[in-house]
């Protein structure tokens, strides 16, 4: 009977030891193959909708969108660039006197 290293209490026979080593080898081989399969996949940049239609937009459509953005006051929350998100209102009252805030 053989014993695994660092195990004093579990006796193991030769066939079990071979099976353990074989299982470890198969597991390591599967990991290597999986990593190799994932590693060779080239990343492809996909075109966004703006990239594919950017040249096709005409000035009137862009101007119409700008007018709608202003008309519905989207700029108040989203900023002039349309991408800013909500504006910070935490110190707005500090700009005004107490009387101005009440009215």
Jmol script that loads the backbone (N, CA, C; Angstrom):
load data "model"
ATOM      1  N   UNK A   1       0.820  -1.185   0.000  1.00  0.00           N
ATOM      2  CA  UNK A   1       0.000   0.000   0.000  1.00  0.00           C
ATOM      3  C   UNK A   1       0.864   1.248   0.000  1.00  0.00           C
ATOM      4  N   UNK A   2       0.418   2.224  -0.772  1.00  0.00           N
ATOM      5  CA  UNK A   2       1.093   3.513  -0.846  1.00  0.00           C
ATOM      6  C   UNK A   2       0.308   4.546  -0.069  1.00  0.00           C
ATOM      7  N   UNK A   3       0.999   5.571   0.371  1.00  0.00           N
ATOM      8  CA  UNK A   3       0.336   6.660   1.068  1.00  0.00           C
ATOM      9  C   UNK A   3       0.582   7.951   0.301  1.00  0.00           C
ATOM     10  N   UNK A   4      -0.445   8.768   0.231  1.00  0.00           N
ATOM     11  CA  UNK A   4      -0.286  10.082  -0.379  1.00  0.00           C
ATOM     12  C   UNK A   4       0.618  10.931   0.500  1.00  0.00           C
ATOM     13  N   UNK A   5       1.382  11.839  -0.083  1.00  0.00           N
ATOM     14  CA  UNK A   5       2.215  12.716   0.732  1.00  0.00           C
ATOM     15  C   UNK A   5       1.355  13.539   1.687  1.00  0.00           C
ATOM     16  N   UNK A   6       1.846  13.753   2.861  1.00  0.00           N
ATOM     17  CA  UNK A   6       1.202  14.551   3.904  1.00  0.00           C
ATOM     18  C   UNK A   6      -0.104  13.945   4.408  1.00  0.00           C
ATOM     19  N   UNK A   7      -0.328  12.688   4.176  1.00  0.00           N
ATOM     20  CA  UNK A   7      -1.505  12.016   4.735  1.00  0.00           C
ATOM     21  C   UNK A   7      -1.025  10.779   5.472  1.00  0.00           C
ATOM     22  N   UNK A   8      -1.098  10.819   6.755  1.00  0.00           N
ATOM     23  CA  UNK A   8      -0.606   9.715   7.566  1.00  0.00           C
ATOM     24  C   UNK A   8      -1.684   8.682   7.849  1.00  0.00           C
ATOM     25  N   UNK A   9      -2.936   9.036   7.693  1.00  0.00           N
ATOM     26  CA  UNK A   9      -3.993   8.138   8.132  1.00  0.00           C
ATOM     27  C   UNK A   9      -4.733   7.445   6.998  1.00  0.00           C
ATOM     28  N   UNK A  10      -4.588   7.908   5.751  1.00  0.00           N
ATOM     29  CA  UNK A  10      -5.362   7.328   4.659  1.00  0.00           C
ATOM     30  C   UNK A  10      -4.447   6.489   3.777  1.00  0.00           C
ATOM     31  N   UNK A  11      -4.480   5.186   3.932  1.00  0.00           N
ATOM     32  CA  UNK A  11      -3.689   4.344   3.031  1.00  0.00           C
ATOM     33  C   UNK A  11      -4.360   4.289   1.659  1.00  0.00           C
ATOM     34  N   UNK A  12      -3.555   4.205   0.611  1.00  0.00           N
ATOM     35  CA  UNK A  12      -4.099   4.204  -0.742  1.00  0.00           C
ATOM     36  C   UNK A  12      -3.334   3.183  -1.565  1.00  0.00           C
ATOM     37  N   UNK A  13      -4.033   2.467  -2.420  1.00  0.00           N
ATOM     38  CA  UNK A  13      -3.353   1.462  -3.233  1.00  0.00           C
ATOM     39  C   UNK A  13      -2.858   2.094  -4.531  1.00  0.00           C
ATOM     40  N   UNK A  14      -2.090   1.348  -5.276  1.00  0.00           N
ATOM     41  CA  UNK A  14      -1.440   1.850  -6.500  1.00  0.00           C
ATOM     42  C   UNK A  14      -2.460   2.292  -7.543  1.00  0.00           C
ATOM     43  N   UNK A  15      -3.538   1.539  -7.710  1.00  0.00           N
ATOM     44  CA  UNK A  15      -4.547   1.878  -8.708  1.00  0.00           C
ATOM     45  C   UNK A  15      -5.222   3.216  -8.396  1.00  0.00           C
ATOM     46  N   UNK A  16      -5.502   3.452  -7.111  1.00  0.00           N
ATOM     47  CA  UNK A  16      -6.113   4.722  -6.717  1.00  0.00           C
ATOM     48  C   UNK A  16      -5.170   5.889  -6.976  1.00  0.00           C
ATOM     49  N   UNK A  17      -3.895   5.690  -6.699  1.00  0.00           N
ATOM     50  CA  UNK A  17      -2.911   6.738  -6.931  1.00  0.00           C
ATOM     51  C   UNK A  17      -2.810   7.067  -8.421  1.00  0.00           C
ATOM     52  N   UNK A  18      -2.827   6.044  -9.259  1.00  0.00           N
ATOM     53  CA  UNK A  18      -2.786   6.259 -10.708  1.00  0.00           C
ATOM     54  C   UNK A  18      -4.036   7.009 -11.159  1.00  0.00           C
ATOM     55  N   UNK A  19      -5.200   6.650 -10.618  1.00  0.00           N
ATOM     56  CA  UNK A  19      -6.449   7.309 -10.983  1.00  0.00           C
ATOM     57  C   UNK A  19      -6.439   8.780 -10.561  1.00  0.00           C
ATOM     58  N   UNK A  20      -5.897   9.073  -9.390  1.00  0.00           N
ATOM     59  CA  UNK A  20      -5.813  10.459  -8.926  1.00  0.00           C
ATOM     60  C   UNK A  20      -4.914  11.270  -9.853  1.00  0.00           C
ATOM     61  N   UNK A  21      -3.761  10.723 -10.192  1.00  0.00           N
ATOM     62  CA  UNK A  21      -2.846  11.434 -11.086  1.00  0.00           C
ATOM     63  C   UNK A  21      -3.456  11.614 -12.469  1.00  0.00           C
ATOM     64  N   UNK A  22      -4.134  10.591 -12.954  1.00  0.00           N
ATOM     65  CA  UNK A  22      -4.778  10.666 -14.269  1.00  0.00           C
ATOM     66  C   UNK A  22      -5.884  11.736 -14.258  1.00  0.00           C
ATOM     67  N   UNK A  23      -6.671  11.785 -13.194  1.00  0.00           N
ATOM     68  CA  UNK A  23      -7.739  12.783 -13.082  1.00  0.00           C
ATOM     69  C   UNK A  23      -7.175  14.196 -13.064  1.00  0.00           C
ATOM     70  N   UNK A  24      -6.081  14.382 -12.337  1.00  0.00           N
ATOM     71  CA  UNK A  24      -5.445  15.705 -12.297  1.00  0.00           C
ATOM     72  C   UNK A  24      -4.918  16.100 -13.670  1.00  0.00           C
ATOM     73  N   UNK A  25      -4.335  15.141 -14.372  1.00  0.00           N
ATOM     74  CA  UNK A  25      -3.808  15.403 -15.707  1.00  0.00           C
ATOM     75  C   UNK A  25      -4.932  15.780 -16.673  1.00  0.00           C
ATOM     76  N   UNK A  26      -6.030  15.050 -16.624  1.00  0.00           N
ATOM     77  CA  UNK A  26      -7.172  15.343 -17.500  1.00  0.00           C
ATOM     78  C   UNK A  26      -7.758  16.716 -17.167  1.00  0.00           C
ATOM     79  N   UNK A  27      -7.887  17.029 -15.885  1.00  0.00           N
ATOM     80  CA  UNK A  27      -8.424  18.331 -15.488  1.00  0.00           C
ATOM     81  C   UNK A  27      -7.519  19.464 -15.968  1.00  0.00           C
ATOM     82  N   UNK A  28      -6.217  19.301 -15.809  1.00  0.00           N
ATOM     83  CA  UNK A  28      -5.276  20.331 -16.266  1.00  0.00           C
ATOM     84  C   UNK A  28      -5.331  20.488 -17.778  1.00  0.00           C
ATOM     85  N   UNK A  29      -5.437  19.382 -18.485  1.00  0.00           N
ATOM     86  CA  UNK A  29      -5.527  19.426 -19.944  1.00  0.00           C
ATOM     87  C   UNK A  29      -6.804  20.128 -20.393  1.00  0.00           C
ATOM     88  N   UNK A  30      -7.914  19.852 -19.741  1.00  0.00           N
ATOM     89  CA  UNK A  30      -9.175  20.517 -20.078  1.00  0.00           C
ATOM     90  C   UNK A  30      -9.102  22.023 -19.829  1.00  0.00           C
ATOM     91  N   UNK A  31      -8.463  22.418 -18.741  1.00  0.00           N
ATOM     92  CA  UNK A  31      -8.311  23.847 -18.452  1.00  0.00           C
ATOM     93  C   UNK A  31      -7.469  24.519 -19.522  1.00  0.00           C
ATOM     94  N   UNK A  32      -6.371  23.890 -19.901  1.00  0.00           N
ATOM     95  CA  UNK A  32      -5.507  24.454 -20.945  1.00  0.00           C
ATOM     96  C   UNK A  32      -6.258  24.569 -22.260  1.00  0.00           C
ATOM     97  N   UNK A  33      -6.999  23.546 -22.632  1.00  0.00           N
ATOM     98  CA  UNK A  33      -7.759  23.585 -23.884  1.00  0.00           C
ATOM     99  C   UNK A  33      -8.847  24.658 -23.851  1.00  0.00           C
ATOM    100  N   UNK A  34      -9.502  24.796 -22.723  1.00  0.00           N
ATOM    101  CA  UNK A  34     -10.536  25.823 -22.583  1.00  0.00           C
ATOM    102  C   UNK A  34      -9.943  27.222 -22.699  1.00  0.00           C
ATOM    103  N   UNK A  35      -8.831  27.454 -22.026  1.00  0.00           N
ATOM    104  CA  UNK A  35      -8.176  28.759 -22.106  1.00  0.00           C
ATOM    105  C   UNK A  35      -7.669  29.038 -23.513  1.00  0.00           C
ATOM    106  N   UNK A  36      -7.165  28.028 -24.170  1.00  0.00           N
ATOM    107  CA  UNK A  36      -6.684  28.190 -25.544  1.00  0.00           C
ATOM    108  C   UNK A  36      -7.835  28.519 -26.484  1.00  0.00           C
ATOM    109  N   UNK A  37      -8.957  27.873 -26.299  1.00  0.00           N
ATOM    110  CA  UNK A  37     -10.119  28.129 -27.159  1.00  0.00           C
ATOM    111  C   UNK A  37     -10.641  29.545 -26.955  1.00  0.00           C
ATOM    112  N   UNK A  38     -10.656  30.011 -25.729  1.00  0.00           N
ATOM    113  CA  UNK A  38     -11.134  31.368 -25.453  1.00  0.00           C
ATOM    114  C   UNK A  38     -10.119  32.418 -25.868  1.00  0.00           C
ATOM    115  N   UNK A  39      -8.862  32.107 -25.766  1.00  0.00           N
ATOM    116  CA  UNK A  39      -7.818  33.083 -26.058  1.00  0.00           C
ATOM    117  C   UNK A  39      -7.658  33.411 -27.520  1.00  0.00           C
ATOM    118  N   UNK A  40      -8.066  32.528 -28.403  1.00  0.00           N
ATOM    119  CA  UNK A  40      -7.886  32.762 -29.830  1.00  0.00           C
ATOM    120  C   UNK A  40      -9.066  33.454 -30.486  1.00  0.00           C
ATOM    121  N   UNK A  41     -10.072  33.810 -29.719  1.00  0.00           N
ATOM    122  CA  UNK A  41     -11.225  34.487 -30.291  1.00  0.00           C
ATOM    123  C   UNK A  41     -10.893  35.959 -30.470  1.00  0.00           C
ATOM    124  N   UNK A  42     -10.818  36.433 -31.710  1.00  0.00           N
ATOM    125  CA  UNK A  42     -10.490  37.849 -31.910  1.00  0.00           C
ATOM    126  C   UNK A  42     -11.674  38.734 -31.530  1.00  0.00           C
ATOM    127  N   UNK A  43     -11.365  39.840 -30.907  1.00  0.00           N
ATOM    128  CA  UNK A  43     -12.398  40.807 -30.564  1.00  0.00           C
ATOM    129  C   UNK A  43     -12.716  41.637 -31.793  1.00  0.00           C
ATOM    130  N   UNK A  44     -13.976  41.798 -32.063  1.00  0.00           N
ATOM    131  CA  UNK A  44     -14.388  42.578 -33.216  1.00  0.00           C
ATOM    132  C   UNK A  44     -15.156  43.791 -32.739  1.00  0.00           C
ATOM    133  N   UNK A  45     -14.790  44.929 -33.259  1.00  0.00           N
ATOM    134  CA  UNK A  45     -15.495  46.155 -32.914  1.00  0.00           C
ATOM    135  C   UNK A  45     -16.745  46.230 -33.774  1.00  0.00           C
ATOM    136  N   UNK A  46     -17.874  46.320 -33.105  1.00  0.00           N
ATOM    137  CA  UNK A  46     -19.119  46.443 -33.852  1.00  0.00           C
ATOM    138  C   UNK A  46     -19.459  47.916 -34.003  1.00  0.00           C
ATOM    139  N   UNK A  47     -20.074  48.231 -35.091  1.00  0.00           N
ATOM    140  CA  UNK A  47     -20.446  49.617 -35.335  1.00  0.00           C
ATOM    141  C   UNK A  47     -21.711  49.946 -34.559  1.00  0.00           C
ATOM    142  N   UNK A  48     -21.707  51.115 -33.942  1.00  0.00           N
ATOM    143  CA  UNK A  48     -22.902  51.566 -33.255  1.00  0.00           C
ATOM    144  C   UNK A  48     -23.868  52.139 -34.268  1.00  0.00           C
ATOM    145  N   UNK A  49     -25.072  52.352 -33.836  1.00  0.00           N
ATOM    146  CA  UNK A  49     -26.086  52.918 -34.718  1.00  0.00           C
ATOM    147  C   UNK A  49     -25.656  54.297 -35.208  1.00  0.00           C
ATOM    148  N   UNK A  50     -25.023  55.070 -34.340  1.00  0.00           N
ATOM    149  CA  UNK A  50     -24.575  56.407 -34.736  1.00  0.00           C
ATOM    150  C   UNK A  50     -23.492  56.331 -35.806  1.00  0.00           C
ATOM    151  N   UNK A  51     -22.615  55.331 -35.721  1.00  0.00           N
ATOM    152  CA  UNK A  51     -21.553  55.196 -36.719  1.00  0.00           C
ATOM    153  C   UNK A  51     -22.102  54.781 -38.079  1.00  0.00           C
ATOM    154  N   UNK A  52     -23.115  53.943 -38.078  1.00  0.00           N
ATOM    155  CA  UNK A  52     -23.635  53.465 -39.356  1.00  0.00           C
ATOM    156  C   UNK A  52     -24.542  54.479 -40.024  1.00  0.00           C
ATOM    157  N   UNK A  53     -25.211  55.310 -39.226  1.00  0.00           N
ATOM    158  CA  UNK A  53     -26.147  56.265 -39.818  1.00  0.00           C
ATOM    159  C   UNK A  53     -25.656  57.696 -39.741  1.00  0.00           C
ATOM    160  N   UNK A  54     -24.490  57.908 -39.170  1.00  0.00           N
ATOM    161  CA  UNK A  54     -23.989  59.268 -38.981  1.00  0.00           C
ATOM    162  C   UNK A  54     -23.918  60.068 -40.262  1.00  0.00           C
ATOM    163  N   UNK A  55     -23.488  59.465 -41.330  1.00  0.00           N
ATOM    164  CA  UNK A  55     -23.377  60.182 -42.594  1.00  0.00           C
ATOM    165  C   UNK A  55     -24.722  60.341 -43.278  1.00  0.00           C
ATOM    166  N   UNK A  56     -25.704  59.569 -42.863  1.00  0.00           N
ATOM    167  CA  UNK A  56     -27.000  59.603 -43.512  1.00  0.00           C
ATOM    168  C   UNK A  56     -27.937  60.647 -42.909  1.00  0.00           C
ATOM    169  N   UNK A  57     -27.608  61.163 -41.727  1.00  0.00           N
ATOM    170  CA  UNK A  57     -28.468  62.156 -41.095  1.00  0.00           C
ATOM    171  C   UNK A  57     -28.367  63.477 -41.831  1.00  0.00           C
ATOM    172  N   UNK A  58     -29.502  64.099 -42.010  1.00  0.00           N
ATOM    173  CA  UNK A  58     -29.449  65.415 -42.629  1.00  0.00           C
ATOM    174  C   UNK A  58     -29.624  66.478 -41.559  1.00  0.00           C
ATOM    175  N   UNK A  59     -29.309  67.683 -41.897  1.00  0.00           N
ATOM    176  CA  UNK A  59     -29.301  68.784 -40.934  1.00  0.00           C
ATOM    177  C   UNK A  59     -30.680  69.053 -40.357  1.00  0.00           C
ATOM    178  N   UNK A  60     -31.741  68.842 -41.127  1.00  0.00           N
ATOM    179  CA  UNK A  60     -33.085  69.140 -40.621  1.00  0.00           C
ATOM    180  C   UNK A  60     -33.491  68.183 -39.502  1.00  0.00           C
ATOM    181  N   UNK A  61     -33.086  66.918 -39.596  1.00  0.00           N
ATOM    182  CA  UNK A  61     -33.405  65.953 -38.544  1.00  0.00           C
ATOM    183  C   UNK A  61     -32.666  66.315 -37.263  1.00  0.00           C
ATOM    184  N   UNK A  62     -31.418  66.680 -37.390  1.00  0.00           N
ATOM    185  CA  UNK A  62     -30.622  67.073 -36.227  1.00  0.00           C
ATOM    186  C   UNK A  62     -31.203  68.333 -35.595  1.00  0.00           C
ATOM    187  N   UNK A  63     -31.554  69.291 -36.398  1.00  0.00           N
ATOM    188  CA  UNK A  63     -32.128  70.544 -35.887  1.00  0.00           C
ATOM    189  C   UNK A  63     -33.468  70.282 -35.204  1.00  0.00           C
ATOM    190  N   UNK A  64     -34.282  69.397 -35.775  1.00  0.00           N
ATOM    191  CA  UNK A  64     -35.566  69.055 -35.164  1.00  0.00           C
ATOM    192  C   UNK A  64     -35.350  68.429 -33.785  1.00  0.00           C
ATOM    193  N   UNK A  65     -34.384  67.541 -33.666  1.00  0.00           N
ATOM    194  CA  UNK A  65     -34.073  66.932 -32.377  1.00  0.00           C
ATOM    195  C   UNK A  65     -33.589  67.953 -31.368  1.00  0.00           C
ATOM    196  N   UNK A  66     -32.803  68.900 -31.832  1.00  0.00           N
ATOM    197  CA  UNK A  66     -32.312  69.960 -30.946  1.00  0.00           C
ATOM    198  C   UNK A  66     -33.470  70.802 -30.426  1.00  0.00           C
ATOM    199  N   UNK A  67     -34.412  71.122 -31.304  1.00  0.00           N
ATOM    200  CA  UNK A  67     -35.567  71.922 -30.895  1.00  0.00           C
ATOM    201  C   UNK A  67     -36.440  71.165 -29.891  1.00  0.00           C
ATOM    202  N   UNK A  68     -36.639  69.885 -30.111  1.00  0.00           N
ATOM    203  CA  UNK A  68     -37.407  69.074 -29.162  1.00  0.00           C
ATOM    204  C   UNK A  68     -36.708  69.005 -27.810  1.00  0.00           C
ATOM    205  N   UNK A  69     -35.398  68.884 -27.828  1.00  0.00           N
ATOM    206  CA  UNK A  69     -34.597  68.835 -26.602  1.00  0.00           C
ATOM    207  C   UNK A  69     -34.794  70.110 -25.789  1.00  0.00           C
ATOM    208  N   UNK A  70     -34.824  71.238 -26.487  1.00  0.00           N
ATOM    209  CA  UNK A  70     -35.028  72.519 -25.807  1.00  0.00           C
ATOM    210  C   UNK A  70     -36.490  72.714 -25.417  1.00  0.00           C
ATOM    211  N   UNK A  71     -37.413  72.341 -26.300  1.00  0.00           N
ATOM    212  CA  UNK A  71     -38.837  72.543 -26.057  1.00  0.00           C
ATOM    213  C   UNK A  71     -39.307  71.793 -24.813  1.00  0.00           C
ATOM    214  N   UNK A  72     -38.871  70.576 -24.662  1.00  0.00           N
ATOM    215  CA  UNK A  72     -39.305  69.777 -23.522  1.00  0.00           C
ATOM    216  C   UNK A  72     -38.364  69.905 -22.331  1.00  0.00           C
ATOM    217  N   UNK A  73     -37.471  70.862 -22.414  1.00  0.00           N
ATOM    218  CA  UNK A  73     -36.560  71.218 -21.320  1.00  0.00           C
ATOM    219  C   UNK A  73     -35.711  70.041 -20.839  1.00  0.00           C
ATOM    220  N   UNK A  74     -35.324  69.213 -21.764  1.00  0.00           N
ATOM    221  CA  UNK A  74     -34.441  68.087 -21.429  1.00  0.00           C
ATOM    222  C   UNK A  74     -33.099  68.599 -20.909  1.00  0.00           C
ATOM    223  N   UNK A  75     -32.710  69.774 -21.382  1.00  0.00           N
ATOM    224  CA  UNK A  75     -31.429  70.360 -21.012  1.00  0.00           C
ATOM    225  C   UNK A  75     -31.326  70.600 -19.507  1.00  0.00           C
ATOM    226  N   UNK A  76     -32.453  70.784 -18.840  1.00  0.00           N
ATOM    227  CA  UNK A  76     -32.424  71.062 -17.405  1.00  0.00           C
ATOM    228  C   UNK A  76     -31.850  69.895 -16.603  1.00  0.00           C
ATOM    229  N   UNK A  77     -32.127  68.712 -17.031  1.00  0.00           N
ATOM    230  CA  UNK A  77     -31.608  67.543 -16.307  1.00  0.00           C
ATOM    231  C   UNK A  77     -30.400  66.919 -16.986  1.00  0.00           C
ATOM    232  N   UNK A  78     -30.384  66.951 -18.297  1.00  0.00           N
ATOM    233  CA  UNK A  78     -29.354  66.230 -19.036  1.00  0.00           C
ATOM    234  C   UNK A  78     -28.195  67.106 -19.477  1.00  0.00           C
ATOM    235  N   UNK A  79     -28.257  68.398 -19.250  1.00  0.00           N
ATOM    236  CA  UNK A  79     -27.178  69.291 -19.632  1.00  0.00           C
ATOM    237  C   UNK A  79     -27.215  69.624 -21.107  1.00  0.00           C
ATOM    238  N   UNK A  80     -26.389  70.579 -21.492  1.00  0.00           N
ATOM    239  CA  UNK A  80     -26.386  71.037 -22.874  1.00  0.00           C
ATOM    240  C   UNK A  80     -25.856  69.983 -23.836  1.00  0.00           C
ATOM    241  N   UNK A  81     -24.989  69.113 -23.351  1.00  0.00           N
ATOM    242  CA  UNK A  81     -24.451  68.076 -24.232  1.00  0.00           C
ATOM    243  C   UNK A  81     -25.375  66.863 -24.336  1.00  0.00           C
ATOM    244  N   UNK A  82     -26.431  66.843 -23.524  1.00  0.00           N
ATOM    245  CA  UNK A  82     -27.391  65.745 -23.584  1.00  0.00           C
ATOM    246  C   UNK A  82     -26.939  64.479 -22.899  1.00  0.00           C
ATOM    247  N   UNK A  83     -25.793  64.506 -22.249  1.00  0.00           N
ATOM    248  CA  UNK A  83     -25.260  63.285 -21.648  1.00  0.00           C
ATOM    249  C   UNK A  83     -24.797  63.488 -20.211  1.00  0.00           C
ATOM    250  N   UNK A  84     -25.034  64.631 -19.651  1.00  0.00           N
ATOM    251  CA  UNK A  84     -24.493  64.938 -18.334  1.00  0.00           C
ATOM    252  C   UNK A  84     -25.228  64.250 -17.202  1.00  0.00           C
ATOM    253  N   UNK A  85     -26.452  63.860 -17.404  1.00  0.00           N
ATOM    254  CA  UNK A  85     -27.227  63.271 -16.331  1.00  0.00           C
ATOM    255  C   UNK A  85     -27.818  64.360 -15.463  1.00  0.00           C
ATOM    256  N   UNK A  86     -28.296  63.982 -14.322  1.00  0.00           N
ATOM    257  CA  UNK A  86     -28.927  64.944 -13.424  1.00  0.00           C
ATOM    258  C   UNK A  86     -27.891  65.942 -12.915  1.00  0.00           C
ATOM    259  N   UNK A  87     -28.300  67.198 -12.852  1.00  0.00           N
ATOM    260  CA  UNK A  87     -27.397  68.224 -12.348  1.00  0.00           C
ATOM    261  C   UNK A  87     -27.454  68.251 -10.830  1.00  0.00           C
ATOM    262  N   UNK A  88     -26.396  68.711 -10.210  1.00  0.00           N
ATOM    263  CA  UNK A  88     -26.309  68.779  -8.757  1.00  0.00           C
ATOM    264  C   UNK A  88     -27.075  69.998  -8.266  1.00  0.00           C
ATOM    265  N   UNK A  89     -28.116  69.774  -7.491  1.00  0.00           N
ATOM    266  CA  UNK A  89     -28.941  70.861  -6.963  1.00  0.00           C
ATOM    267  C   UNK A  89     -28.732  71.060  -5.464  1.00  0.00           C
ATOM    268  N   UNK A  90     -27.730  70.437  -4.899  1.00  0.00           N
ATOM    269  CA  UNK A  90     -27.567  70.471  -3.450  1.00  0.00           C
ATOM    270  C   UNK A  90     -27.229  71.853  -2.906  1.00  0.00           C
ATOM    271  N   UNK A  91     -26.587  72.718  -3.693  1.00  0.00           N
ATOM    272  CA  UNK A  91     -26.214  74.045  -3.192  1.00  0.00           C
ATOM    273  C   UNK A  91     -26.905  75.181  -3.935  1.00  0.00           C
ATOM    274  N   UNK A  92     -28.031  74.908  -4.550  1.00  0.00           N
ATOM    275  CA  UNK A  92     -28.721  75.940  -5.322  1.00  0.00           C
ATOM    276  C   UNK A  92     -29.206  77.064  -4.422  1.00  0.00           C
ATOM    277  N   UNK A  93     -29.772  76.747  -3.287  1.00  0.00           N
ATOM    278  CA  UNK A  93     -30.327  77.767  -2.395  1.00  0.00           C
ATOM    279  C   UNK A  93     -29.249  78.683  -1.832  1.00  0.00           C
ATOM    280  N   UNK A  94     -28.014  78.236  -1.779  1.00  0.00           N
ATOM    281  CA  UNK A  94     -26.931  79.050  -1.224  1.00  0.00           C
ATOM    282  C   UNK A  94     -26.667  80.294  -2.065  1.00  0.00           C
ATOM    283  N   UNK A  95     -27.072  80.289  -3.329  1.00  0.00           N
ATOM    284  CA  UNK A  95     -26.848  81.437  -4.207  1.00  0.00           C
ATOM    285  C   UNK A  95     -27.807  82.583  -3.916  1.00  0.00           C
ATOM    286  N   UNK A  96     -28.910  82.293  -3.245  1.00  0.00           N
ATOM    287  CA  UNK A  96     -29.967  83.280  -3.065  1.00  0.00           C
ATOM    288  C   UNK A  96     -30.142  83.624  -1.593  1.00  0.00           C
ATOM    289  N   UNK A  97     -30.711  84.802  -1.369  1.00  0.00           N
ATOM    290  CA  UNK A  97     -31.009  85.195   0.008  1.00  0.00           C
ATOM    291  C   UNK A  97     -32.233  84.425   0.488  1.00  0.00           C
ATOM    292  N   UNK A  98     -32.492  84.493   1.785  1.00  0.00           N
ATOM    293  CA  UNK A  98     -33.625  83.770   2.351  1.00  0.00           C
ATOM    294  C   UNK A  98     -34.945  84.279   1.776  1.00  0.00           C
ATOM    295  N   UNK A  99     -35.039  85.588   1.555  1.00  0.00           N
ATOM    296  CA  UNK A  99     -36.261  86.157   0.975  1.00  0.00           C
ATOM    297  C   UNK A  99     -36.476  85.680  -0.457  1.00  0.00           C
ATOM    298  N   UNK A 100     -35.393  85.575  -1.222  1.00  0.00           N
ATOM    299  CA  UNK A 100     -35.519  85.113  -2.603  1.00  0.00           C
ATOM    300  C   UNK A 100     -35.949  83.648  -2.667  1.00  0.00           C
ATOM    301  N   UNK A 101     -35.485  82.853  -1.738  1.00  0.00           N
ATOM    302  CA  UNK A 101     -35.844  81.441  -1.729  1.00  0.00           C
ATOM    303  C   UNK A 101     -37.318  81.265  -1.381  1.00  0.00           C
ATOM    304  N   UNK A 102     -37.839  82.097  -0.487  1.00  0.00           N
ATOM    305  CA  UNK A 102     -39.232  81.982  -0.056  1.00  0.00           C
ATOM    306  C   UNK A 102     -40.209  82.415  -1.137  1.00  0.00           C
ATOM    307  N   UNK A 103     -39.770  83.272  -2.056  1.00  0.00           N
ATOM    308  CA  UNK A 103     -40.709  83.762  -3.077  1.00  0.00           C
ATOM    309  C   UNK A 103     -40.588  83.018  -4.362  1.00  0.00           C
TER     310      UNK A 103
END
end "model"
wireframe off; spacefill off
backbone 0.3
color backbone group
